[in-house]
Amino acid sequence: MPPRDNPTARQARLGAELRKLRERAGKTAREAAGMVSTDQAKISHIEAGRIGVSEDRIRKLAVFYACDDELLVEALCAIAREHRGQHWWDAYRGDLAPGFLDIAELEHHATGLRCLQSVTFPGILQTEEYARALFAGVLPSLPENEVQARVEHRMKRRSILEREDDAKPPQFEAIVHEAALRMRVGGREVAKAQLDYVLKLSERLDLTVRVIPFTSEDFIEVTQTVMYASGVVPQLDTVHIDTPFGGAFLDAVADLKRYKALLDLAEKAALSADESRSFIHHVAREL
Protein backbone atom coordinates (compact mmCIF):
# COMPACT_ATOMS: atom_id res chain seq x y z
CA MET A 1 0.00 0.00 0.00
CA PRO A 2 1.50 3.39 -0.99
CA PRO A 3 2.16 5.99 1.74
CA ARG A 4 -0.70 8.38 2.60
CA ASP A 5 -0.36 11.81 1.06
CA ASN A 6 -2.43 13.47 3.80
CA PRO A 7 -2.55 11.53 7.08
CA THR A 8 -5.13 12.75 9.56
CA ALA A 9 -3.94 14.59 12.65
CA ARG A 10 -4.72 11.47 14.70
CA GLN A 11 -2.76 9.18 12.36
CA ALA A 12 0.16 11.58 12.53
CA ARG A 13 -0.13 11.65 16.32
CA LEU A 14 0.14 7.86 16.55
CA GLY A 15 3.37 7.97 14.59
CA ALA A 16 4.70 10.88 16.62
CA GLU A 17 4.09 9.05 19.89
CA LEU A 18 5.92 5.98 18.60
CA ARG A 19 8.82 8.20 17.59
CA LYS A 20 8.88 9.79 21.08
CA LEU A 21 9.01 6.34 22.68
CA ARG A 22 11.86 5.29 20.38
CA GLU A 23 13.89 8.44 20.98
CA ARG A 24 13.31 8.25 24.74
CA ALA A 25 14.64 4.70 24.66
CA GLY A 26 17.72 5.81 22.74
CA LYS A 27 16.96 3.51 19.81
CA THR A 28 17.54 4.30 16.13
CA ALA A 29 14.98 3.84 13.37
CA ARG A 30 17.25 1.16 11.96
CA GLU A 31 17.19 -0.78 15.24
CA ALA A 32 13.40 -0.48 15.43
CA ALA A 33 13.08 -1.76 11.88
CA GLY A 34 15.19 -4.79 12.71
CA MET A 35 13.03 -5.55 15.71
CA VAL A 36 9.82 -5.80 13.65
CA SER A 37 11.46 -7.28 10.52
CA THR A 38 10.98 -4.32 8.21
CA ASP A 39 13.17 -1.57 6.74
CA GLN A 40 14.17 1.80 8.12
CA ALA A 41 12.14 3.69 5.51
CA LYS A 42 8.95 1.99 6.69
CA ILE A 43 9.64 2.97 10.28
CA SER A 44 10.07 6.56 9.11
CA HIS A 45 6.74 6.38 7.25
CA ILE A 46 5.02 4.92 10.33
CA GLU A 47 6.40 7.66 12.57
CA ALA A 48 5.20 10.31 10.10
CA GLY A 49 1.73 8.78 9.96
CA ARG A 50 2.08 8.06 6.25
CA ILE A 51 1.40 4.35 6.67
CA GLY A 52 -0.48 2.38 9.30
CA VAL A 53 0.96 0.04 11.88
CA SER A 54 -0.53 -3.11 13.37
CA GLU A 55 -1.33 -3.57 17.04
CA ASP A 56 1.16 -6.44 17.17
CA ARG A 57 3.98 -4.20 15.97
CA ILE A 58 3.00 -1.45 18.41
CA ARG A 59 3.21 -3.92 21.30
CA LYS A 60 6.55 -5.34 20.11
CA LEU A 61 8.00 -1.86 19.72
CA ALA A 62 6.69 -0.84 23.16
CA VAL A 63 8.54 -3.78 24.73
CA PHE A 64 11.67 -2.94 22.71
CA TYR A 65 11.43 0.68 23.92
CA ALA A 66 10.97 -0.48 27.55
CA CYS A 67 7.60 1.25 27.74
CA ASP A 68 5.61 -0.23 30.60
CA ASP A 69 2.72 2.25 30.40
CA GLU A 70 -0.07 -0.17 29.51
CA LEU A 71 -2.72 2.54 29.25
CA LEU A 72 -0.66 4.46 26.69
CA VAL A 73 0.04 1.32 24.66
CA GLU A 74 -3.66 0.42 24.65
CA ALA A 75 -4.54 3.96 23.56
CA LEU A 76 -2.08 3.76 20.66
CA CYS A 77 -3.47 0.36 19.65
CA ALA A 78 -6.97 1.86 19.66
CA ILE A 79 -5.83 4.49 17.17
CA ALA A 80 -4.26 1.79 15.01
CA ARG A 81 -7.60 -0.06 14.85
CA GLU A 82 -9.41 2.95 13.40
CA HIS A 83 -10.02 3.06 9.68
CA ARG A 84 -11.21 5.52 7.07
CA GLY A 85 -14.97 5.60 6.63
CA GLN A 86 -15.61 4.59 10.24
CA HIS A 87 -16.93 7.97 11.43
CA TRP A 88 -19.44 10.53 10.16
CA TRP A 89 -16.85 13.17 9.23
CA ASP A 90 -15.28 10.86 6.64
CA ALA A 91 -18.27 11.62 4.39
CA TYR A 92 -16.88 15.15 4.00
CA ARG A 93 -13.45 14.01 2.83
CA GLY A 94 -12.78 15.71 -0.48
CA ASP A 95 -15.52 18.29 0.09
CA LEU A 96 -13.96 20.11 3.03
CA ALA A 97 -10.34 20.87 3.88
CA PRO A 98 -8.64 18.21 6.07
CA GLY A 99 -8.59 20.59 9.05
CA PHE A 100 -12.37 20.39 9.36
CA LEU A 101 -12.21 16.61 9.64
CA ASP A 102 -9.30 16.72 12.05
CA ILE A 103 -11.10 19.02 14.50
CA ALA A 104 -14.19 16.76 14.50
CA GLU A 105 -11.96 13.75 15.09
CA LEU A 106 -10.15 15.49 17.95
CA GLU A 107 -13.40 16.43 19.68
CA HIS A 108 -14.88 12.97 19.20
CA HIS A 109 -12.02 11.20 20.98
CA ALA A 110 -11.50 13.79 23.74
CA THR A 111 -12.46 13.00 27.33
CA GLY A 112 -12.61 16.71 28.15
CA LEU A 113 -12.58 19.99 26.22
CA ARG A 114 -11.62 23.48 27.37
CA CYS A 115 -11.76 26.38 24.98
CA LEU A 116 -11.14 30.11 24.93
CA GLN A 117 -12.84 32.33 22.35
CA SER A 118 -12.71 36.07 21.96
CA VAL A 119 -15.27 37.23 19.36
CA THR A 120 -17.36 34.17 18.46
CA PHE A 121 -18.88 31.23 20.28
CA PRO A 122 -17.21 27.80 20.06
CA GLY A 123 -18.34 25.81 17.02
CA ILE A 124 -20.05 23.11 19.08
CA LEU A 125 -22.19 25.77 20.79
CA GLN A 126 -23.29 27.54 17.61
CA THR A 127 -26.79 27.54 16.13
CA GLU A 128 -27.20 26.73 12.46
CA GLU A 129 -28.10 30.33 11.56
CA TYR A 130 -25.12 31.71 13.49
CA ALA A 131 -22.71 29.28 11.79
CA ARG A 132 -24.17 30.08 8.38
CA ALA A 133 -23.68 33.82 8.94
CA LEU A 134 -20.05 33.23 9.89
CA PHE A 135 -19.26 31.11 6.84
CA ALA A 136 -21.23 33.38 4.49
CA GLY A 137 -19.03 36.26 5.63
CA VAL A 138 -15.73 34.59 4.72
CA LEU A 139 -13.57 36.52 2.25
CA PRO A 140 -13.20 35.72 -0.54
CA SER A 141 -16.79 34.49 -0.63
CA LEU A 142 -17.36 30.75 -0.58
CA PRO A 143 -19.61 28.93 -3.07
CA GLU A 144 -23.03 28.20 -1.59
CA ASN A 145 -22.45 24.44 -1.67
CA GLU A 146 -19.30 24.81 0.46
CA VAL A 147 -21.07 27.10 2.92
CA GLN A 148 -23.77 24.45 3.23
CA ALA A 149 -21.23 21.66 3.72
CA ARG A 150 -19.40 23.65 6.41
CA VAL A 151 -22.62 24.40 8.25
CA GLU A 152 -23.77 20.76 8.13
CA HIS A 153 -20.36 19.59 9.35
CA ARG A 154 -20.42 22.09 12.23
CA MET A 155 -23.91 20.99 13.29
CA LYS A 156 -22.86 17.34 13.28
CA ARG A 157 -19.95 18.16 15.57
CA ARG A 158 -22.57 18.77 18.27
CA SER A 159 -23.25 15.02 18.31
CA ILE A 160 -20.60 14.59 21.02
CA LEU A 161 -23.02 16.34 23.41
CA GLU A 162 -25.73 13.75 22.69
CA ARG A 163 -23.77 10.60 23.47
CA GLU A 164 -25.01 8.20 26.12
CA ASP A 165 -23.92 5.17 28.14
CA ASP A 166 -20.23 4.26 27.80
CA ALA A 167 -19.54 6.95 25.21
CA LYS A 168 -20.66 9.76 27.47
CA PRO A 169 -20.13 13.39 26.40
CA PRO A 170 -16.77 14.95 27.27
CA GLN A 171 -16.76 17.53 30.05
CA PHE A 172 -16.90 20.81 28.14
CA GLU A 173 -15.78 24.20 29.48
CA ALA A 174 -16.11 27.27 27.27
CA ILE A 175 -14.55 30.56 28.29
CA VAL A 176 -15.79 33.39 26.07
CA HIS A 177 -15.10 37.08 26.12
CA GLU A 178 -17.93 39.57 26.46
CA ALA A 179 -17.11 40.69 22.92
CA ALA A 180 -18.44 37.36 21.62
CA LEU A 181 -21.75 37.98 23.37
CA ARG A 182 -22.17 41.43 21.86
CA MET A 183 -21.15 40.66 18.28
CA ARG A 184 -24.38 40.73 16.23
CA VAL A 185 -23.40 37.88 13.95
CA GLY A 186 -26.17 37.44 11.38
CA GLY A 187 -28.16 40.35 12.76
CA ARG A 188 -30.15 40.97 15.92
CA GLU A 189 -32.49 37.96 15.74
CA VAL A 190 -29.73 35.45 14.95
CA ALA A 191 -27.50 36.87 17.70
CA LYS A 192 -30.30 36.73 20.28
CA ALA A 193 -31.21 33.15 19.32
CA GLN A 194 -27.54 32.23 19.73
CA LEU A 195 -27.43 33.68 23.24
CA ASP A 196 -30.65 31.88 24.19
CA TYR A 197 -29.23 28.60 22.86
CA VAL A 198 -26.03 28.97 24.89
CA LEU A 199 -28.09 29.74 27.99
CA LYS A 200 -30.04 26.52 27.49
CA LEU A 201 -26.86 24.47 27.00
CA SER A 202 -25.25 26.01 30.09
CA GLU A 203 -27.86 24.26 32.24
CA ARG A 204 -26.23 20.90 31.47
CA LEU A 205 -24.07 19.35 34.19
CA ASP A 206 -21.35 18.42 31.68
CA LEU A 207 -21.11 21.87 30.08
CA THR A 208 -19.92 25.12 31.60
CA VAL A 209 -19.87 28.55 30.00
CA ARG A 210 -17.82 31.29 31.66
CA VAL A 211 -17.66 34.92 30.53
CA ILE A 212 -14.70 37.30 30.74
CA PRO A 213 -16.27 40.77 31.00
CA PHE A 214 -14.83 43.90 29.44
CA THR A 215 -14.23 45.17 32.98
CA SER A 216 -11.78 42.38 33.78
CA GLU A 217 -8.35 43.75 34.63
CA ASP A 218 -6.70 40.37 35.14
CA PHE A 219 -6.76 38.91 31.65
CA ILE A 220 -6.06 40.62 28.35
CA GLU A 221 -4.76 37.74 26.19
CA VAL A 222 -7.85 37.21 24.04
CA THR A 223 -6.24 37.24 20.61
CA GLN A 224 -6.11 33.47 20.10
CA THR A 225 -8.83 30.88 19.76
CA VAL A 226 -7.64 27.93 21.83
CA MET A 227 -9.05 24.49 22.49
CA TYR A 228 -7.41 22.04 24.88
CA ALA A 229 -8.54 18.46 24.29
CA SER A 230 -7.76 15.92 27.00
CA GLY A 231 -6.91 12.48 25.65
CA VAL A 232 -7.75 9.10 27.14
CA VAL A 233 -4.23 9.29 28.58
CA PRO A 234 -2.34 12.52 29.36
CA GLN A 235 0.26 11.77 26.68
CA LEU A 236 -2.46 12.24 24.04
CA ASP A 237 -3.57 15.68 25.21
CA THR A 238 -3.72 18.11 22.28
CA VAL A 239 -4.08 21.84 21.81
CA HIS A 240 -5.76 23.27 18.73
CA ILE A 241 -5.23 26.93 17.93
CA ASP A 242 -7.13 28.74 15.20
CA THR A 243 -5.61 31.65 13.32
CA PRO A 244 -6.49 33.65 10.18
CA PHE A 245 -3.92 31.51 8.39
CA GLY A 246 -5.36 28.15 9.42
CA GLY A 247 -5.42 25.90 12.45
CA ALA A 248 -2.58 24.03 14.10
CA PHE A 249 -2.40 21.02 16.43
CA LEU A 250 0.19 21.15 19.20
CA ASP A 251 1.28 18.31 21.46
CA ALA A 252 4.76 19.23 22.70
CA VAL A 253 4.94 19.16 26.50
CA ALA A 254 5.98 22.82 26.63
CA ASP A 255 3.03 23.88 24.44
CA LEU A 256 0.54 21.86 26.49
CA LYS A 257 1.86 23.42 29.69
CA ARG A 258 1.74 26.92 28.23
CA TYR A 259 -1.83 26.72 26.99
CA LYS A 260 -3.09 24.98 30.10
CA ALA A 261 -1.68 27.89 32.11
CA LEU A 262 -3.35 30.34 29.71
CA LEU A 263 -6.73 28.66 30.18
CA ASP A 264 -6.27 28.55 33.95
CA LEU A 265 -5.56 32.29 33.95
CA ALA A 266 -8.62 32.95 31.77
CA GLU A 267 -10.78 30.87 34.10
CA LYS A 268 -9.65 32.88 37.12
CA ALA A 269 -10.51 36.13 35.32
CA ALA A 270 -13.94 34.91 34.21
CA LEU A 271 -17.22 35.21 36.05
CA SER A 272 -18.56 32.12 37.80
CA ALA A 273 -20.91 29.84 35.89
CA ASP A 274 -23.98 31.32 37.62
CA GLU A 275 -22.77 34.89 37.17
CA SER A 276 -22.05 34.14 33.52
CA ARG A 277 -25.58 32.84 32.93
CA SER A 278 -27.01 36.01 34.44
CA PHE A 279 -24.65 38.11 32.35
CA ILE A 280 -25.60 36.33 29.11
CA HIS A 281 -29.29 36.68 29.98
CA HIS A 282 -28.78 40.42 30.54
CA VAL A 283 -27.04 40.87 27.17
CA ALA A 284 -29.78 38.88 25.42
CA ARG A 285 -32.46 41.14 26.92
CA GLU A 286 -30.61 44.19 25.64
CA LEU A 287 -30.85 42.99 22.03
PyMOL commands that set and color helices and strands:
alter all, ss='L'
color gray80, all
select helices_A, chain A and resi 9-25+29-35+40-47+55-64+70-81+88-92+98-109+123-125+128-136+144-162+178-182+188-201+234-236+253-269+273-286
alter helices_A, ss='H'
color red, helices_A
select strands_A, chain A and resi 112-117+171-177+207-212+225-230+238-243+246-250
alter strands_A, ss='S'
color yellow, strands_A
deselect
rebuild
show_as cartoon
